[in-house]
């Protein structure tokens, strides 16, 4: 597990060096290295429970949707980056891949999904209301 997980993490971190390619309009290198790093890291976790149990855990009722989205985004990211190389679409798939990974990992931690839902809910509910109005300036107020 340590070697495969370390290689996966190394690939994910080294893909950050390819982020500059997005500015140039091509995210192929980044998307492929990042996605392969995720696949290697996922394979590294099978050391703990074995391939069969890992597969059963991934497609358990609580993780099924997150696993499908995660795996589909990895495959789509690699295929679309090689086929069309449209940087914005590839970047969107990388974001979906990362969010699905976080959601999948959170399913193993008690109450983590509820915590994430609460945080995201607070972020979006406070952003819709806008900034709080500034108090009126009253320089000569008698107390």
C-alpha positions in Angstrom: 0.0 0.0 0.0 2.7 2.5 0.9 4.5 2.2 -2.4 1.4 2.4 -4.6 -0.1 5.1 -2.5 3.1 7.0 -2.5 3.4 6.7 -6.2 -0.2 7.9 -6.6 0.4 10.9 -4.4 3.6 11.7 -6.2 1.8 11.6 -9.5 -1.0 13.9 -8.2 1.5 16.4 -6.7 3.7 16.3 -9.8 0.7 17.1 -11.9 0.6 20.5 -10.3 3.7 21.3 -12.3 1.7 20.8 -15.4 -0.9 23.4 -14.3 0.9 26.0 -16.3 -0.2 24.2 -19.4 -3.8 25.2 -18.6 -2.7 28.8 -19.1 -1.4 27.9 -22.5 -4.7 26.3 -23.4 -3.8 22.6 -23.0 -4.5 20.6 -19.9 -3.8 17.2 -21.4 -0.6 16.5 -19.5 -2.0 17.7 -16.2 -5.3 15.8 -16.6 -3.6 12.5 -17.5 -1.0 12.6 -14.7 -3.6 13.7 -12.1 -6.1 11.0 -13.2 -3.4 8.3 -13.3 -2.3 9.4 -9.8 -5.9 9.0 -8.6 -6.1 5.5 -10.1 -2.8 4.4 -8.5 -3.9 5.8 -5.1 -7.2 4.0 -5.3 -5.3 0.8 -6.2 -3.1 1.4 -3.2 -6.0 1.3 -0.8 -6.9 -2.2 -1.9 -3.9 -3.4 0.1 -5.9 -2.9 3.3 -8.9 -5.0 2.5 -8.2 -6.7 -0.9 -9.6 -6.1 -4.3 -12.9 -7.9 -3.8 -13.7 -6.1 -0.5 -12.6 -2.8 -2.0 -15.0 -3.3 -4.9 -17.8 -4.2 -2.5 -17.1 -1.2 -0.4 -17.0 1.1 -3.3 -20.4 0.0 -4.6 -22.1 -0.2 -1.2 -25.4 1.7 -1.1 -23.8 4.7 0.6 -20.8 5.1 -1.8 -22.3 3.9 -5.1 -23.0 7.2 -6.6 -19.8 8.8 -5.4 -17.8 5.9 -6.8 -19.5 5.9 -10.2 -19.0 9.7 -10.5 -15.4 9.4 -9.4 -14.5 6.5 -11.7 -16.4 8.0 -14.7 -14.8 11.4 -14.2 -11.3 9.8 -14.2 -12.1 7.9 -17.4 -13.8 10.9 -19.1 -10.9 13.1 -18.1 -8.3 10.9 -19.7 -10.4 10.1 -22.8 -11.5 13.7 -23.5 -8.1 15.2 -22.8 -6.6 12.9 -25.4 -9.5 13.1 -27.8 -10.2 16.8 -27.9 -7.9 18.5 -25.4 -10.3 21.3 -24.5 -8.7 22.8 -21.4 -11.8 24.2 -19.8 -13.8 20.9 -20.1 -10.8 18.9 -18.8 -10.4 21.3 -15.9 -14.1 21.0 -15.1 -13.7 17.2 -15.1 -10.7 17.4 -12.8 -12.8 19.5 -10.4 -15.6 16.9 -10.5 -13.1 14.2 -10.0 -11.7 15.8 -6.9 -15.1 16.6 -5.4 -16.3 13.0 -6.0 -13.1 11.8 -4.4 -13.6 14.0 -1.3 -17.3 12.8 -1.1 -16.2 9.2 -1.5 -13.6 9.5 1.3 -16.0 11.3 3.5 -18.3 8.3 3.4 -15.8 6.4 5.5 -15.7 9.0 8.3 -18.7 9.2 10.6 -20.7 12.5 10.1 -18.1 13.8 7.6 -20.7 14.1 4.8 -23.1 16.0 7.1 -20.2 18.3 8.0 -19.4 19.0 4.4 -23.1 19.6 3.5 -23.3 22.0 6.4 -20.1 23.9 5.4 -21.2 24.1 1.7 -24.7 25.2 2.8 -23.3 28.0 4.9 -21.0 29.2 2.1 -23.8 29.4 -0.4 -26.5 30.7 1.9 -24.3 33.5 3.1 -23.1 34.4 -0.4 -26.7 34.8 -1.6 -27.5 37.3 1.1 -24.6 39.6 0.1 -22.4 41.5 2.5 -23.9 42.9 5.7 -24.7 46.6 5.4 -22.3 48.9 7.1 -23.6 50.8 10.2 -24.6 54.4 9.5 -21.8 56.8 10.5 -23.0 59.2 13.2 -20.1 61.3 14.4 -22.0 63.6 16.8 -24.3 61.2 18.5 -25.2 62.2 22.1 -25.1 59.3 24.5 
